[in-house]
Structure formats: structure tokens, C-alpha cells
Amino acid sequence: MKRMKLRVNHRQLLFLSREETSGNFQREGTLRVGRQEREEQPLIERKGSSECVLTSSSVSDLSEKFCRLRGNLLFILNKQGGKLEEVLLLERCEVMKLPDDDRRLAVSFDSGDPRVFIKCSSSADCTSWLEVLRDANTEMLRRRITHLRTLIDTHTAQHTQQHTHVASVCGGDESLEDAAAAGGAEPAAKVTPLHLRVGVVTVAARVQIQVSVIDTHTHTLRKYCCTEAVQGADDDGVFLTSVSFCGDCPLYHHSRIKVTVYHAEEPTTHTARSFLGFTSFSIRDLLRSKEPHISMSLRTMDGVNEVGEVKVSRLQMEGESEDKTPPEHKCPALCDSLHSSFQDKENSPMMRAVLCAQVCKVYRFQTEDQRWLLVREQMSETPLSFSLPKQLLSALIREHTSRIQEVKELGDLSPHWNELRHDVINHCNHLIGCYQETLAELDKLSASSCFKSSSSKSDKHLQFVPTNLHSQRMEVTSPDSTGVWYEVITVGAPADHHQSFKHGGLKRLLSKHTNHRDSSVSYSRDESSRARELLSSVAQLQPLVFGLAEELLSVSLELNVTRLQQVLDGLTQQTELFVHALKDELVKSALLLIHSQRSDGTSSHAHSNGSLCDSATANQEGQTSLRQQDEYDEEEWDRAWANVAMSLNCIIAMGDRLQGREDHPQEMTSSEQQETTGDTNSQNTASPSSSSASSWQEQLLPLVVTLRDCVREAVDKARTAMTFVVLQGAVTGTVAQGPAHIMLRRHAVFSQALSAVVCGFVLKLYGGLEDQDFLQQLHSVGVLAQFEGLLSTYGDEVGMLEDMEVGVADLSSVAFTVTEAKTEQPDDLLPTLRGAWGSLVVEVPLPPETFGSLPLELREGRLIRVHPVLFNIGINQQQSLAERFGDSSLQERVNQQSCERLRAFCHSLRDTLPHTGISVQYFWTNILRFLWDLRRMQ
């Protein structure tokens, strides 16, 4: 129960209070009514026992009122026939009797409003009011309905068991009709698939018909389809459409179909202004009807005026009775194959995971030989429209967050490099903020959202979502063959309508940025990763080498040969690892590029601490230093890590001499021999003299110092080079790609194109699981993604085509891989995205049984490359203007480049797939000849 303040008509409320209703929800009488004071403490609920104990110590004075209950409304009047003071809606409330007074009731509200207290004249009267007030709400009615439905289902099950012979003949649609006509309890059997023909007779010029399904048991309404109807050729003013109810929308005898008709001039608003009329009918009435169709009046919203007529008839897909229908009109095999195909493919877990909101239309065409050709057209939305953009946004956020962390870990840098680092961080932070905002808005949308209409194409928060993405699939079935599927993915041209096209599309914007951008060194993500690994290795190994070198000097004072050899072995192992890590050509090339930038006159040079300093801060030996730097030797880095190795060899050789392992060991002094022979009875190891200990340490000390100097020099050079690589790699992936708004536009366009190509690939994969040549093509050559555009090269559509060209080209960096799904639940069968920009991988899960039948290469995770091509041809009046007075070179260039890519793909496919058969050779000869002619026409 919720107390609300509404502006209502006083007379109308009085009229409602006098209206008669069901005896169970009607009662009136004089009661004493009061409310709990807001300022005081609310009623105390002591939950120490099994029931709540309520007190009414802070209740306002109860005054005598006349109360009248009508339905779930309690009208409170100052007296019988007097002024209406208050109306209480008995919803979301709880009514209970106070324990301290058996004549008082308390009504508590879930909204938190003060409780209402009611005092009756007697205990019996209080109990009577308690019962009616508790029952006067929707929740209690729903419980009663559920209870009654349970009783009906129980009775129906018992009745069905007693009449099993009736159930045995109720398999098909006609059997269900017989069972419905026979009367009695009907089992909740499905009547799908059911194909209907809907005709609307009205005076409107164009109409749009919306079909909804009403479940009378659950009291829910589901919008099934909405389509613009076409006017019949024979009947003036009759608009026809067909609706196919299949497994995704089961129908029962108790289901009702609601038909709503709108003016087609406003197809997207569906407001009261565009509303024309509605009607509804039950499946039971349709099945029982002996007429070829049922007719209903199309009425206005208030149900008073008639604005037309609706005629609904069934499309008989089953073979008709032999005594009524000529044999040539029968098509049982046709219908069997259609239903089998539908059950096997459309109801599979894989299809249910990637397709939703399916709308089916069925057509029959009679062929010249008096046979039937059945065509089933299916349009489906896909949850990939929102799931993939969300995954891409999350991946981009992780990537830019990681890049910020990488450049922050570089430590102190020179002003020039530090400025670059700040540019990278600011660029990434701006994009992360935009992506997080967009992702948050997408998460607010309903989980069932799977379609973005054209009216929302400029919405800021839907930039990454493809426009009008849906699958158009058509199955053509004849009596002599199985169904053949024709599949096309339709999507609005991938373009960023939010940023508009005032300054052109992506191709033009990127070209302008490239022309104005200074030439700089670029490093791939793999090279940046190698540089970070080398920096990590150096940071880990340098302290180990220095620590073991110090330990070697300490052990030399002990003159313990075994201990000395152990430390020397450890130093040798760690130093060899250090040298191996430094022997990377990436370090050498980076140092050379740093020197070349200094030689070209740029304003920075390298310091040994891994930073760049401005040349203006150079010392007084500027000219001499520059001359020395101009003579930079490419082998300088090789000598740096080689010096480390030679210093280690010198230490090893000295250790061998100290341990007496050389051919001419150093002679021991007489005092050392005396001490060694004189103390053998008292100790196992001779106590070295101070002169011998100092002699070992003095001989090792210069060599250890040299090793540390060489390691330090190599570390400084490696750190400078790898810092340069990491920073330039970060610049390449962020600032060098263009301003933040260009990157945002590119990612948004790519997201739209990616959603479309993933949807197409998944459907193509599901349809080709039994085609071994296709599966071999996937792991050996890849998949061809062909986009066909109808954009003109005039006005804003030029920018749209420029966006689409870049978005389609970026798909070449995407790869697919097939994985084994954990379960067959829809969430586990949705494609997932991993990787980073430029190396994204889409994982397509398949059920375990299906996955096991794939070739070994695909089961082992072989990547499936994407080969995107885009062909565009403008077909409207704007393109005619562009060809006559404007410029169509953009379209010609796009088509020519795609023709070259298609030709290369066909050559690769021809060389990979078996082509020994004459028919295959003929096919490849003709297609390559066609491509050659197409190339000459460009």
C-alpha cells in the first residue's frame, strides 16, 4: 500500500465509492481511524520471539469515520453520505491485529508512510474487517489465482490419464482442433508452428501491423513482430501480411493474438496520433472455426468506433485430406523437411545464443508442374549488437590503463621524454574516461536490448553499437530436395554519426594527420613487450651480480676453497644470464636510432641513466662531444656486453690461480707451510694468515671493480635504449595515431564493423560444420568478409564511405578461433573478445559434441584470419549528380583496392584447396577471368 497525493475528480471518487463490486471486496461501516505521529518514534517491532509485538504508544487520537471498501480502495468519509476525506490504496501494505487490543488493526506501508490504526466496535467485527482488508490487494488475488490454477492443472492431469486415447490422437494441429472441439479440460499442448495470413480492410493509404501474443495464464504480453503490410492486388483497400509462429514463441490454446494497426507514415513513433485501431482473438477460436478465416472489427482505442476489419486465416502447410484436395496439391514431404530443418537448426543452442526477436514469414509458390515451392523468410536481431561493443570497450580500457602504468614505471626522465610521457598519459586518460562513460550507459540498458534503430544512430552513448544490425535468412524448400539457406547480414554503414561529417570521414582525417605529423620512430606492441621484459631482466640481474661480486671478496678473506668456488659458480651463472639478456638486436637498433636523431639536429641526446637531456644543457665541451658522438660506432653496444663477459673470464681465471688449479701454481711461503703442517692435529682446515687473506682479496678486487663498471655501463645503455623503445611504442599506439577524437571515431567505427562480421562468421560457421572444404579453408586461408555498400559519393555519405573504408580495413587485424563451450547455455555460447587493438581475437565457442567433430587444426586453436573487402556502388540521385558534376574517385579507388584483395584471396584459395576436378578448374578459370576483366574496367 502506498499513499499518494493525486489530483482527482471529487465527484468521480464519490461515484466510485457507491458502485457495487464483488461481495468479497465490498464492506462498509463506522470505524475509529487515526494515524501514527511522524515526530514520534515508530512502532517497536520486537523480533526476539516468533512473532512481532506491536505497541501503539505514539498514535494520534482516533476519530469516528465512515469507511467504505470497494475493491482495493478504502474510502474514508467524515460521516455516512458526507464529505470524502481520504482514499487508501490497499497495495504493498500489511494489515495485522494489535496484540494489546483485540479490537484494533494496524495497516503498515512499504513506502514508509505513517501507519493507519483502525478501531472496531467489537472483536468479531475486527476479525471480519481484518479478513477483507487483507484480501483486498493484487498480491492476494495473484496467490488465489495460482492456487486455483494448481487445482485446475491437477484435475487436468487426472482427466488426461483417464482419457489417454484422446491424447494419443492429438499430435498434429488438426488433432488439437478435434480435442478443442470435443470440450472438457485441454492439455497445455503447443500449437506451434502456426502460420497465419492477416488481412486488414481499412481506408488508410498505408498501414503497419503489429502482432503481439498474450498469455492469459501469466497475464503477460509479448510484442512478436511489426511490419508494413502490402496492399493486395485483387482486393482494394485490403492490406496483407503473413506471420509464422515457431519454436521461439510457443502458442497454446489459451493464448490470444493481439493485432494493432498504425498509420505507416509514422512507423517509429507508435503514438496515439499514429494509432489506427486494434483487435484480438484467441487461438482456441481460430482452431475451432469451420470457416476459412475469422473476421473481427478493428476498433479505436476506446473500443467504441469501428475503423476497419481484420481477417485472419491459417496457411495450411500440411497435406490436405485426400477426398477434398487434388493429389498434385499435396506437399507432406515439403512440410516435413521444413519442420525438420527448423527444429534441427533454428532451435539449436548455437542459433538461440546469437539470434533473437525472430520474425518469420512463409510464402507458397505453385510451380509449372503443379507442385509447391515453400519459402520461409526469417529476420532476426542479435545480442552481438551490444555484447561485442561492451567487450571491445572493456578491452580498450584495460589496454590504455596498462599503457599508462608502463610509461609511469620508466622512472625519472629528461624534460623532452617526460613531456612525451605526459602526452601519452593525457591521451589515454581522455579515452579511458570516454569509454567508461559509454560502457556505463550501455550497462544501464535492458539485458534484452539487442537492436539499435536508425533513429538512434547519432546517440553519443550508442556510438559503438551497429545500426540496424540483423540477419536476413531465407530457406527455399521443394518437395524433391532439402532446404537451401540464403544468408545475408544487413547493417547500417559503419560510421560515426555522432561526430558528423563536417570535416570528412576517417580516411580524410587520418590523411591530414599523417601529412602534418613529424616523422618519428614507431615500434610494434611485440617490440615494446620485449623491451619491458629486458628492462625487468636487467633490473633483476644487476643486483644479483653486484651482490655475488661483493660476496666473492668477502669469501676471499676466509681462504676457503670450497666456499670460494661456490660463490664463483653463482657469479658466473648470473653474469652469463645477464649477458644473454643484453645480446638483443633491439637494443643495438634503438641506440643507433637515438644517435641518428641527435645527428639530424634534434634537440635531445641520450644520457647513460636512461633519459634524454636537451642539448642546450650540454657542458662546455659541446663541440668536442658532438664530434665524438658523430663518430658513433655501431659495434659499441657489442663491445659493451662483451666487456662484461671478458671481465667475468678474468675473475674465473684468477679464482683458478688462487685455488692452485693452474699449471704453475703460486708457491706458498714458508710460514704458510709451517702453519699448515703444524696445526693438522687440532683442526681440519688450516687457519690462513692475515697476509695470505689480504693477498687473495687484493688480487680479486681490481677485477671485481672492473666487472661492476662494465655491468653498470651496459645497464645504462640498455636502459636508455629500452626506455626509448617503450616510450616510442606508447607514442605509436596513442598520440601518433591522431588526436583523441580521431581515435575515438576509429574505435567506434571498428566496433560497428566488428559486430557485423562476427555475426556473419558465426552463422556461416554454424551452416558449414559439415563442409570439410570450408573447414579446411578456415584454418589454411581464412574467411572472406565482403561488405557491399550503397553509399553515394555526394554530401555526408562521402564521409560515411570514408569511415566505412577504414573500419572495414581494420578488420584485417582480427582473427577468429574456435573453442569448446563449458555448457550449452546461451551465455556460454556467445563469442568473446580478447587481445589488444591491432591483435584482437574473437573466440567462438561450440558445444562439446560439435567441437569434437572439427579438424585437428581448429581444435588446437589455429587462428582464422579475416580478409575484408568493400565494394560500393551509389544507386540514388545523389550518385548521379556526383558522377556528372562531382567526383566519384573515392568509390573507384575503394572498389579497385578491394578487387586486388579479392584476387589475391582467390589465388591463395585456389592454391590451397584441391582443384584436380574438371569442374573446379573450370570454376577457377572463370572467376579469375572475371576478376581480370573487373580490374581492367576500373
Salt bridges, closest charged atoms under 4 A:
GLU28 OE1 - ARG68 NE 2.91
GLU28 OE1 - ARG70 NH2 3.28
GLU45 OE2 - ARG115 NH2 2.95
GLU85 OE1 - LYS65 NZ 2.74
GLU86 OE2 - ARG3 NE 3.26
GLU86 OE2 - ARG35 NH2 2.62
ASP101 OD2 - ARG104 NE 3.56
ASP113 OD1 - ARG38 NH2 3.89
ASP125 OD1 - ARG27 NH2 2.62
ASP135 OD2 - ARG144 NH2 2.99
GLU139 OE1 - ARG142 NH1 3.09
GLU139 OE2 - ARG143 NE 3.67
ASP173 OD2 - ARG314 NH2 3.28
GLU177 OE2 - ARG314 NH1 2.25
GLU186 OE1 - HIS253 ND1 3.73
GLU186 OE2 - ARG284 NE 3.54
GLU186 OE2 - ARG288 NH2 3.33
ASP215 OD1 - HIS254 NE2 3.20
GLU228 OE2 - ARG206 NH2 2.73
GLU266 OE2 - ARG273 NH1 2.69
GLU306 OE2 - ARG299 NH2 3.31
GLU322 OE2 - LYS330 NZ 3.33
GLU346 OE2 - ARG473 NH1 2.82
GLU399 OE2 - ARG403 NH2 3.46
GLU399 OE2 - ARG525 NH1 3.81
GLU406 OE1 - ARG532 NH1 3.09
GLU437 OE2 - LYS460 NZ 3.87
GLU441 OE2 - LYS444 NZ 3.39
ASP443 OD1 - LYS390 NZ 3.80
GLU475 OE1 - ARG376 NH2 3.55
ASP480 OD1 - ARG371 NH2 2.64
GLU487 OE2 - ARG473 NH2 2.96
GLU550 OE2 - ARG708 NH1 2.04
GLU551 OE2 - ARG563 NH2 2.43
ASP584 OD1 - ARG530 NH2 2.64
ASP633 OD2 - ARG639 NH1 2.87
GLU635 OE2 - LYS588 NZ 3.81
GLU636 OE2 - LYS717 NZ 2.68
ASP638 OD2 - LYS588 NZ 3.29
GLU662 OE2 - ARG657 NH1 3.88
ASP709 OD1 - ARG712 NH1 3.22
GLU802 OE2 - ARG508 NH2 3.36
ASP803 OD1 - ARG745 NE 3.12
GLU805 OE2 - ARG893 NH1 2.63
ASP810 OD1 - ARG746 NH2 2.92
GLU843 OE2 - ARG834 NE 2.45
GLU857 OE1 - HIS779 NE2 3.85
GLU900 OE2 - ARG935 NE 2.84
ASP911 OD1 - ARG910 NE 3.56
